[in-house]
């Protein structure tokens, strides 16, 4: 994209310190102040606030608050409260702005289940050692890749049968899956498992071993909050007549949800689609659901979270490797255990999201096995 968005990670305990900058980022007004006007990547004020950014993600989980936004805005909005928090009474290392630049690509995968779609996308990148972040939204999938690896990503995916298009506003190459191409038997889906100094895995077996050996060595285990249930939904855009009211209703609901410091809320805004939301079910009452949101209020999802803080930032794409163990039966032709999944990568957390009915199977699949021995 024209903007190269970094990750901003801040501790949940200090969320109140970042609330005002967060609201400014999501709901930019036309009177930029406080140095905001000096940014060369301002959101376009002529567009609805929902579509002013090529890509924006704000994710709040029980582990962290993670933000993907243009780097200049991250520095203007979030660096000041981070510096203000740098005192002997506060661990200033708990809030970081990534020094790495990233680009975003949108993924189209018609006809493929969500789990297989992400595996088809991530496998060619894993085999060349590229770490990514993955976002499943109501409408599309997005990957965030290091800007320095962009051309390598493009080559790897084109070699696998993906087609690239460019959209308006100078956006970077977006990814479209052109056909139901065959999976390579040696393909894999774990990204970010290896450090830059470690050669990429040569086979799916080696990759699987590295992924779970790393998790075991760092004592990282999948965790589920028994009381946390999510809904996947989106902003309505049914009629130009009601658009203004729908937009205002969504803004009011989001503001209420953020002010009360949610346990789980992921918001994605793009230039082409309505807002996409993954939020805990208790937040639904903040919205006029029938008039403001699209989605099924009865289809509850469960997040399986991996706290990846012990790992370097570039290793957070490991959630895709974990998903490979869940979706593996699809490759073998055994569809009896195939489950629907979605994915959310944040700065320090890998989250696999499954339906309630599939939770027990997913947790059994992700538990460490006897052959998941640490690497030597």
N, C-alpha and C positions, 0 to 999 in steps of 0.2 A: 504494500500500500504506500501511498505518498507518505503517510505517517509510519514511523517504525516504532510500534508500541512496546515499552518495557513492562516488566512485572513490578508491581509495588506490593510488598507484603507487610502487613502490620498486625500486631498481636490483637486478639479479640479483647483483651483486658483494657486496651487503650482506645477502643473503638470510638468512644465519645469524643476523643480529641480530633478525630478525622471526619466526624459527621458533617460539619459544615462544608469543608472542601469537597466531600463526597456528593452532597446535594448540589453544590455549584457545578461539579463535573457533569452530573446526570441531567440537570435542568439549567443549562447555560442561558443567561439572559442576554439582552442586546447591549447592555451597558457594562462592558468589560471594565473591571477595575482591579486594583491591587496588583498591577503588573501583568494581568491576564491579557491585556491588549497588546503586549509586546510579543506574544507568541506568534510564530509564523504558521501555526497549525490550528487556528481558531475554528470552531465549528461554524458552519455556514448559517447565519441568522435568518436567512430567507427560507430555510427549510423547517418543518416541524421538529421539535426537540427530539422526537423519536428517531429521526433519520439524519441528524447532523454529523454523526461520526461514521466513517467507513466501517469501523469496528470498535466497540466498547464492551468490556465485560467487567462486572462487579460481582464478586462471589464472596459471600459470608458463610462460613461453616463453623462448627464448634471448635475448630482448630485455628482458624485465621480469617483475616479479611484480605482478599487478593484482588488486585485491580489491573486490568490491561487497558491502557489508554495511550494517546500520543505522548512521547517522552517529554516534550517541552511543557505540556500541561501537568504532567506528574511532578516535574521540578517546581513549577510555579505554585501548584495547589497543595502538594503534600510534603515538600521539603521543609517549609516553615514549621508546621506542627511537629514534624519529626525532630527538628533542631530544638524546638521549645521543650520537648520531652527529654532532651539529653541532660539529665541531672543525676546526681548521686542516688536519688530516690527512685529513679526509673531506669530500666535496662534499655538504653537507646538502641542496642543491637537488635531489638525485637521488631524494628521497622526498617525495611530496606527498599531502596529503589535499584532495580537491576541496572548494571552497567552495559548489559548486552542489548543490542538492537534486534528486533524481530519484525517479520512480515507475516501477514495473515492471508490464508487462502481458504476459499469456500469450496466445499466438497459436495458434488451431486452424485447420488448413487441409487437411481431409480431401480426398483426390482430386487434390491438386496436387503436382507435383514440388517438391523442396526449393527449387530455384533460382527457379522461378516463384512459389512461395509468398512468398518474401521480396520479390520484385519487386512482387507485388500489394499487399503491405503497405506497402512503403516509398514507392511512387510518389506517392500523394496527399500524403504528408508532405513529400517533397522539393519539391513544387511550391509549398508554402507556407513553405519555408525552415526546417523543423524538423529539427534534428540528433538522431540516435538512436544507441544502441548495440544490437547484435543478438547474441543467443546461441541457437545451435542445440544442443539437448540430445537425449538418447536418446528422450525422450517428447514434447517440445513445443518450440516456439520462444518466445523471450522478447525483448521490446524494453524498453530503458531510455530514458526520455524526461525532459527537464527538467520538474520539477514545475510551473514557471511556464507551461509549454506544454500541460499536461494536457488542459484543456478544448478547446483548439485541435486537439489530436490526436484527441480523441473525435469532434469535429464532422467533421474531415476523413475519418476512417475510416468513420463512419456514412454520410456522403454517398457513400462508395464501396461500400456494401453490407455492411459488417461489423456484427455484433451484439455488444452488450456484456452481460456478466453480472457479478454480484457474488458472491464466495465468502465463506466464513466468515472470522472473525477480522478483519472490517472491511477486507478486502483491497480495493484499488482495482479499477476496471473492468478485467476481463479481456476479451481480444478473441477472438471466434469468427467464423470465416469461414462464412457461412450458405449460400452457394451458389457455383456455378462462374460467377461474373459475368464479363462481358467486360472486357478491358483497354482502356482509353482509348488511342487511338493516340499521344497526346501524353504518356502517363505516363512516369515515370522512376524510377530507383531510387537515385540518389546522394544521400546525406544528409551534412550537415556540410561540404560542399564550399565553401559560401559563408560569409563572416563575417557577423556581425549587421548590418553596415552595407551589405552587398551585396544588392541585390534578388534574390529567388529566380529561377531560370531559368524562361523561359516555354515552352520546348519541350525535347523529349528531345535534340535535336541540340545546343542551347545547353548543356544540362547535361553531355552527354558531352564537349564541348569544354572546359568549365570544369574538369571532373574531371581529365582527362589533361594539360591545360595546367598545372594546379597541381602535379601530380606531377612533370612535366618540369621546371618552374621550380625546384622544391625538390630536384631530383635524387633523387627517391624512386622506387626500382625494386623490382619483385617479386623476392624471394630465396627460394631453396629449399636446405635442408640435405640433401645427397645421402644422408646416413646416418640421417635422422630419419623414422621411419615410425610412424603412430599407429593406435590402435584405439578405436572408439567402443563403449562398454559401459555397463552399469548394474548397480546392486545388485539382487540377487534378493529377491523377496517372494512366494515360491510358497506357503509354508505357515506358518500361525501356530505350528506345532510347532517349526519350524526357524528361526523369525525371530530369536530371540535369538542363536543361533550365527552366522547369516548377518550380523547386525549387528556382532557382535564380529569376525568374519573380515574384514569390510570395513574396520573401524576399524584393525585390525592392519596390513592391507595399505596403507592410506593413510598411516599413521604411518611405516612403513618407507620408502615412496616419498618422503615429504617430508623425512625425515631425511637422505637421500642426495642432496638437492638436484637434483631432476629437471630435465632440459632442457625437457620439455614435459609439463604436466599441467593439465587444466582440470576442476574439480569444481563441480557445481551441485547445491545442496540446496534443496528447496521443501517447502511444507507438505502437498502432495497426492501427490507422486510419490516413488518410490525415488531414491536418489542416481544422478546421471548423471556419467559419466567420459569424458573424451577424453585418452588418455595414450599416451606413447611405448611401443612394443611391449616394450622391455626391462624395463619396470616390471611386466609381467604376472606375472612370477615371484614377486612379492611377495604375490600373492593366490592363494588356492585357487580358481582360475578356475571350474572346473566347478560348485563348490558355492556360490560367493559372487557371481559376476558373470554377467550376461546379455550375449550378443554373439557375434559370429563372430570367431574368432582368426585367420582367414585373410584377412579383408577389410582390407587395409592402406590407410590414407589418408595423403595427403601435404599438409602445410601450406605454403601460399604466403604468405609474410609480407611486410608492408609496414611498415617502421619509420617511424612518423608523428611522431616526436619533434619534427621541425622545425615542425610545424603546431600551432596552438592546440588545446586539449583538445576544444573543440566541433567540430573538424573530423575527429575520428577515425572517424565513421560513413562516411567515404569508401570503406570496403571495399565498401559496397553499390553505389556507383557503378562500382567496378571489376568487380563481379559482373555488372553490366548488360551489359558487353561480352562476358562469357562466355555469358550466357543469351540474348542477343539473337536468335540464330537461331530460338529457339522462337517468338518473336512473328511471325517472317516465315513460319512454317509449315514451315521446314526443320528436321526433327527428326534428320537424319543426324549433326549435330555437337553435339546437345544432350548435356550432361554433368550428372551428379549432383554437387551441391556442398552444403557446409554452411558456416556462418559463425561467426566468433568475433571480437567486438569487445572489445578491452581498452583500458586507459587510453591507451597510446601505440602500440598495434599494431593493424593491420587484417589479419586472417588469413582467406584463402579456403582451404577444405579440399576436396580432390578425391581421387578414386580414383587409384591408381597408373597405371592404363591411360590415364587422361585427362590426365596431367601435361604431356606435350609439347604437346598441343593448348591446354591452359590457358595455359601459358607463352607460346606463340606469340601467343595472343589478347591477352595483357596487355603484350607488348612495345610500346614506344612506336612510333607510326607517323609517317610523314613529315608528316601533317597535324596532329599533336599539338603545335602551336606554343604557346609561352608566351602568357599573356594580356598585354595592353598596358593 
